Amino acid sequence: MPEGSPKYKVAIIIAAQNDEKNIGRLLDQIYLQDYSMDKVEVVVVDGLSSDKTREIAEGFKARFGSLKVLDNPTKYKSTAFNIGVKNSEAPFVHLIDAHSSFPNKDVLKNMVELFKVTEAECLCRPQPFAPADSSEFQQAAAYCRSSGLGHRPGMEIVEGFEGYVDPTPSGCSYKREVFEKVGYFDETFNGCEDIDFNYRLREAGVHAFLSPKLRQDYYPPDDPKGFWHQMYYYGKGRFRFAKKHNEYSLMQWIAGFGVTMFLLLMFLSLLSVHAFARFQTLLVVYLLVILMFSLYLAVRRNYLGCLLWGLVIFPIIHFGLGFGFLRELLSYASKK
């Protein structure tokens, strides 16, 4: 090894918090990659988990000589990634959530090769929302979220496209010099921190390349409470992103406006019979639309869980995003 060259080739930074169900599986998948573990450093950054996440991660130190388990006192994912990047040295950095997974053994090998053969400083991955072993709720949430009535991502995240792309929705692997060029993650974000960081890469002219060879799967929260929490914080993050970059989308305002009107009509329905009738009609129409779309999605996806869970999942998406967006909007307005 030339003097001064880094010991490792790839740094994998894992953001974790209460992920005892996931962290062991992901570390196993990393260990079984068709790539020399002597060239890989793994940094697990734990957001003060109250379960056995840290204990499980520490148990892998005998397998990964490079493994570090560090604390994330803010619990923000943006902080976790910054801690991990600053406490690693490899020239190629891959960022991943503990509730993700590598579906094959070639991801790291493919990543290194793509950095060599492309002009990319950032690599992007397709990310189907739920692996085959997901629970019924997780699979239904994945289908609903990626549908037209849900919170639909950029299509290149889920399609089999390969080529140069805008990194904003799907960047995950970076040459280390990227952080010197654009800085680190904005630690005011606790949701959409990746969108913000990758958008800044785009604005800085960083070349990004997407390949299905880098696919990683994603496990959504496995219950309605966890899913609501995710959508709420994503809604907050979307407003913070929009305000920071002056990039507002119509869908964000529709979600915020819809929640506002729902709450207003619900309040007025307590004061007026006519308002109650309108609120009741609106609620029935909304639920019928969701029911019919859930039925359509169940048939299209050949998955009955979409129908069984649609009346729960779609309102969580709409109201979670809407309440989160409104919460940040009101917080911003109160400071002016």
Secondary structure by P-SEA (a helix, b strand, c coil): cccccccccbbbbbbbccccccaaaaaaaaaacccccccbbbbbbbcccccaaaaaaaaaccccccbbbbbbccccaaaaaaaaaaaccccbbbbbccccccccccaaaaaaaaaaaccccbbbbbcccccccccaaaaaaaaaaacccccccccccccccccccccccccccccccccccccccccccccaaaaaaaaaaaaabbbbbbbccbbbbbbccccaaaaaaaaaaaaaaaaaaaaacccccaaaaaaaaaaaaaaaaaaaaaccaaaaaaaaaaaaaaaaaaaaaaaaaaaaacccccccccccaaaaaaaaaaaaaaaaaaaaaaac
